[in-house]
Amino acid sequence: MYTTNTDIQDAYTPHFKTFLRWQQATGKWDIFNAVPDYFKELNETDYAAGTIRIKRSAVINRLRRQAEGMRIEDKYRLDQFIERLNKAAETKAPKTSTSAVGASKVISESEYHIVLQKARSTRQTCFVMFLWQTGCRVAELAGAKLCDCKVEAKTVDIRILGKGNKERHVYITKPLYDRIRETFRGEKYLIETSSGRKYDPDYISKQIKKLTKYAIGRALSANNLRHSFATNMIERTNKIQAVSTYLGHASVSNTLNMYVHQELSAADLFGAEVLL
């Protein structure tokens, strides 16, 4: 009844392709058997809970979209199937204890330079530098096109299509752009494989995890570099609304919940003189 349609292109596409590759590797093509097994394996990986939830949502989103126009009985069967997936202990989504980003998920500027010094390839260096400078999601890095890059004297303006097909612009330095062009020599994508395809976001994140584990003893993902950009930029500018817009967050409340961790001290409440 259900097929693995790859024609749809949206923010879920890279995560759904992970599922397709898993199907090809395992030979499990029957959706009602494959999806539960895939969700079980996801729950056993070292992905963060938020990443697992996104990858699950990508599969469920495709199933629901392909069910459009089907008979009511088939839609009901799908709804019951998804409900079982969401309730069963082995296949339900992991809980996220908090949306706040802790210090362990953020690298300092000094750690960033150590990571660059210990990079094992120029490709790794470019991945890290781009995400550090832009705060982009890894899928946005993989999907950045040359035709959307506007080269200026010292910076390059890059048009990004993020979640929900929301357009925004990010910037990198001209030297980094030149380095990327020299390293990847892409014809369509800014960062492109030797066969002319865009990079798999999972591959980029795994490269960054290996590098950061080797360089600073903490296996950090591409998303951790996004967290680092956000944290550092808020501390430097205190422009929370501007940082939220630049990151492509749906609401400034998301940014506040994740990156602003201020607490009131006794001195704030009563004044320093009262405590003397």
C-alpha positions in Angstrom: 0.0 0.0 0.0 2.8 2.4 0.9 5.8 3.2 -1.2 9.0 5.1 -0.4 8.4 8.2 -2.6 11.5 10.4 -2.8 9.9 13.2 -5.0 9.0 15.3 -2.0 11.7 17.9 -1.0 11.4 19.6 2.3 13.3 19.8 5.7 12.5 16.2 6.4 14.1 14.9 3.2 17.6 14.3 4.5 16.2 12.4 7.5 13.8 10.4 5.4 16.7 9.4 3.1 18.4 7.9 6.1 15.4 5.6 6.4 15.6 4.7 2.7 19.3 3.8 3.0 18.4 1.7 6.1 15.7 -0.1 4.0 18.2 -0.8 1.2 20.8 -2.1 3.7 18.3 -4.4 5.5 16.1 -5.4 2.6 13.0 -4.6 4.7 10.5 -3.1 2.3 7.1 -3.9 4.0 6.3 -0.6 5.8 4.4 -2.2 8.7 7.4 -4.4 9.5 10.2 -2.0 8.6 9.2 1.1 10.5 8.9 -0.6 13.9 12.4 -2.2 13.4 13.8 1.1 12.2 12.4 3.0 15.2 13.8 0.3 17.6 17.3 0.8 16.1 17.0 4.6 16.3 16.3 4.3 20.0 19.5 2.3 20.5 21.8 4.7 18.7 23.8 7.5 20.3 21.7 10.2 18.6 20.3 12.9 20.8 16.7 12.5 21.8 15.7 15.5 19.7 17.4 14.1 16.6 15.7 10.7 17.0 12.3 12.5 17.3 13.0 14.4 14.0 14.0 11.2 12.2 10.8 9.5 13.4 8.8 12.5 12.3 10.3 12.4 8.9 9.1 8.8 8.3 5.6 9.4 9.8 5.2 12.6 7.8 5.9 10.7 4.6 3.5 8.0 5.5 0.7 10.5 6.2 1.4 12.4 3.0 1.3 9.3 0.9 -2.0 8.3 2.6 -3.7 11.4 1.2 -6.4 10.4 -1.2 -6.5 6.8 0.1 -9.6 5.0 1.3 -10.9 5.8 4.8 -10.2 2.2 6.0 -6.5 2.6 4.9 -6.1 5.9 6.7 -7.6 4.4 9.8 -5.2 1.5 9.6 -2.3 3.9 9.3 -3.5 6.0 12.3 -3.7 2.8 14.4 -0.3 1.8 13.3 1.3 5.1 14.2 -0.5 5.1 17.5 1.0 1.7 18.4 4.5 3.0 17.4 4.0 6.0 19.7 2.9 3.8 22.7 5.1 0.7 22.5 8.1 0.9 24.8 10.7 -0.1 22.1 9.4 2.2 19.4 8.0 5.3 21.1 9.9 8.6 20.9 12.5 9.2 23.7 11.7 12.0 26.1 13.6 15.2 26.1 14.1 16.4 29.7 14.6 20.0 28.8 15.1 22.2 25.7 17.9 24.1 27.4 21.3 23.6 25.9 23.9 22.8 28.6 27.5 23.8 28.7 28.7 20.4 27.6 27.0 20.9 24.3 28.8 24.2 23.6 32.4 24.7 22.6 34.4 27.8 23.5 36.4 29.8 21.1 39.6 28.3 22.4 38.2 24.8 21.9 37.1 25.7 18.4 40.7 26.7 17.5 42.0 23.4 18.9 39.5 21.5 16.8 40.6 23.3 13.7 44.3 22.6 14.5 43.6 18.9 14.8 41.4 18.5 11.8 42.5 15.6 9.7 41.4 17.0 6.4 40.5 20.3 4.8 37.0 19.1 4.3 36.6 18.7 8.1 38.0 22.2 8.6 35.4 23.6 6.1 32.5 21.8 7.7 33.4 23.1 11.2 34.2 26.7 10.1 31.0 27.0 8.1 28.8 25.8 10.9 30.7 27.9 13.5 30.4 31.1 11.4 26.7 30.7 10.4 24.9 28.7 13.1 23.2 26.7 10.2 21.6 23.4 10.6 23.7 20.6 9.0 21.0 20.0 6.3 21.2 23.7 5.4 24.9 23.4 5.0 24.5 20.4 2.7 21.8 22.1 0.7 23.5 25.5 0.1 23.8 26.3 -3.6 26.3 28.3 -5.4 23.6 30.2 -7.2 22.4 31.5 -3.8 25.9 32.8 -2.8 26.4 36.6 -3.3 30.1 37.3 -3.1 31.1 40.7 -1.7 34.4 42.3 -0.8 35.0 40.7 2.6 31.9 38.5 3.2 29.6 36.2 1.2 25.8 36.4 1.6 24.2 32.9 1.3 20.5 32.4 0.8 19.3 29.5 2.9 16.1 27.5 2.7 15.4 26.2 6.2 12.6 24.3 7.9 9.2 24.9 6.5 10.8 26.3 3.3 11.5 29.5 5.3 14.1 31.7 3.5 16.8 33.6 5.4 20.3 34.8 4.8 23.6 33.9 6.5 27.1 35.1 6.1 30.6 33.7 5.9 33.9 35.4 5.4 35.4 35.7 1.9 38.5 33.7 2.9 36.3 30.8 4.1 34.3 30.9 0.9 37.5 30.8 -1.2 38.7 27.8 0.9 35.5 25.9 0.4 35.5 26.6 -3.4 39.2 25.4 -3.7 38.5 22.3 -1.6 35.2 21.1 -3.0 35.1 22.7 -6.5 31.3 22.3 -6.6 29.3 23.1 -9.7 25.8 23.2 -8.1 26.3 23.0 -4.4 28.7 25.0 -2.3 29.9 21.8 -0.6 29.7 19.0 -3.2 31.0 15.5 -3.4 33.5 14.5 -6.2 30.6 12.9 -8.0 28.7 16.2 -8.1 26.1 15.4 -5.3 25.4 17.2 -2.1 26.8 15.8 1.0 24.7 13.6 3.3 24.0 15.6 6.5 24.6 12.5 8.6 28.1 12.0 7.1 29.0 15.6 8.0 27.8 15.3 11.5 29.7 12.0 12.0 32.9 13.6 10.7 32.5 16.4 13.2 31.8 14.0 16.1 35.0 12.0 15.2 37.0 15.2 15.0 35.8 16.8 18.2 36.2 13.5 20.2 39.8 13.4 19.0 40.5 17.1 19.5 38.8 18.0 22.8 37.6 14.7 24.2 33.9 15.4 23.6 32.0 13.9 20.6 30.0 16.9 19.5 27.6 17.0 16.6 27.0 19.5 13.9 24.0 20.7 15.8 26.3 21.5 18.8 28.2 23.9 16.6 24.8 25.6 15.9 24.3 25.8 19.7 27.7 27.2 20.1 27.1 29.9 17.6 23.8 30.9 19.2 25.2 30.9 22.8 28.3 32.9 21.8 26.3 35.4 19.7 23.8 36.1 22.4 26.5 36.6 25.0 28.4 38.9 22.6 25.5 41.0 21.3 22.6 40.5 23.7 20.3 40.7 20.6 18.1 37.8 21.3 15.4 38.6 18.7 18.1 39.2 16.0 19.8 35.9 16.8 16.5 34.1 16.8 15.7 35.4 13.3 19.2 34.6 12.1 18.9 31.0 13.3 15.5 30.6 11.6 13.7 29.8 14.8 9.9 29.8 14.6 9.6 31.9 17.7 12.0 33.9 19.9 10.6 31.9 22.8 12.5 28.9 21.4 15.7 30.9 21.5 15.0 32.1 25.0 14.3 28.6 26.3 17.4 27.0 24.7 20.1 29.6 25.2 19.2 32.1 27.9 20.0 30.7 31.4 20.1 33.8 33.6 19.1 33.6 37.3 18.3 36.2 39.9 20.8 36.5 42.7 20.2 37.8 46.2 22.0 41.0 45.2 19.6 41.4 42.3 16.6 41.0 44.5 17.6 43.2 47.5 20.5 45.3 46.3 24.1 44.8 47.2 24.0 47.3 50.0 21.3 45.3 51.9 23.6 42.2 52.0 26.6 44.0 53.5 
